Amino acid sequence: MPIDKQHSDFIKGDQTAFKEVYKNYKAFVFGISLRYTRCNDDAQDVFQETFIKIYEKRESFNPQYPFAPWIRQITVNCALLYIRKNYQLILTDNEDRLESAEESAFEKEDISFLKKKLLSFLNQLPEGYKVVFNLFVIDNLTHKEIAAYLSISESTSRSQLHKAKKMITKLVENYNYE
C-alpha cells in the first residue's frame, strides 16, 4: 500500500501534517485514555503523553500497515505506563480453577445500554480488574499477551478478568434502571 502525502509529511515531522493527525485521532486517543484511567484529568495526562510519543515515534510508523492500530498501541502503552507510575495496581495470582461462567445479567443487557454505562461501570472496578478487562475485552489481547504486558502469569490474567466480569455483573444487576 503506497503511503499518502499526509502520512509521508507526518513521518518527516511536518507540523501541519501532525496537526491533521491530532485532529483526526484526538477522540480515538482520548476514548482509550479514559477507559484505562480513573478520571478526566488522568485521561488528559495519558492523552497528552500519547501525542508526544506519537510525534517522537513517527519515524517508526510502517506505512505498509494501518495508522489507527499503531496509534492505539502507543495509547495503550502510555496508559499502562501511567497506571504503573500513578496507581496502585494490585493483581493477585489465583491458581484455583475458575468456576464455569454462569449466564449473567451482563450478557442479557441490551447492547445500547451497555455502551452508555460501560465506562461508568469500568471506573468502579479496582485497577487490576479494569486494566485486564480493557486489554482482553476491548483491545482483544490474549491472556498470554496481557501477562507479558503486565509481568503477571496467564492464570492471574484469567482470574482478574473473571473477577472483573463478576463485579460488572453485580454492578449491572444493582443498577437503578429508573
Disulfide bonds with the S-S distance in Angstrom:
none
